Amino acid sequence: MNQTQHLRLLVGNHNYSSWSLRAWLCLTHFGLSFETDKVLLSQADTSQNLAEKSPSKRVPVLFVDEQPVWDSLAICETVNDLFLQGKAWPEDPMLRATGRAICSEMHSSFMALRAALPMNIRKQFQSFPLSLEVQSDVQRVLAIWQDQLKEEREGGFLLGEFSIADCMYAPVVSRFTTYNIEVSEEVKHYMNRVLALPAMKAWTDLALAEEEIIAIEEYVGGQ
């Protein structure tokens, strides 16, 4: 890996900003050097700060030598292209296609889940009521995970070795932990594997150290 460009990642609150986690996890897990710039969400000056720092007025944004790349999935793909020689995706082209399909579904869907179960690393519920719409989203996520994990590929992540797909679903792992969603043993092993990643632990520590308490629907302010 030959990293010559200066990287700066604009993120939101570590406790709440799941979109930021996706990009940060990709950069951190693969050992890239970058600076972090944070905009606190749901503050009086949030809109102004985002307007000044983000072309889309959302987080995250990756600045590559001050050239912005916004949108979490675009950031992961750019990092993979520029710095990782493609290793953030599996070599098999059809497995890559599957990975991109489930990432795109994560990116564009599950609005009921996003609204009802926002990422909140500092909280823990023993039980949490789920509407039918949320239950449907939860079951679809679990079906995606089960379909990938049943292949028992080496590495134990969604596509075998850790990939962009795991970056995109890591916030859902966090949500399912926070809201104590019932999952199979196979899925539980996968979730524990994600939570045990050094990069995921580092993000969690940053979230636990924050003191801001805000009311936020996760997908507002994220991309």
ABEGO torsion letter per residue (X at the ends): XBBABBBBBBBBBAAABAAAAAAAAAAAAAGBBBBBBBBBBGBAAAAAAAAAABAAGBOBBBBBGGBBBBEAAAAAAAAAAAAAGGAABBABAAAAAAAAAAAAAAAABGAAAAAABBBBAABBBABBBBBAAAAAAAAAAAAAAAAAAAAGBBGGBAAGBBBAAAAAAAAAAAAAAAAGBBBBAAAAAAAAAAAABAAAAAAAAAAAABABBBBBBAABGBX
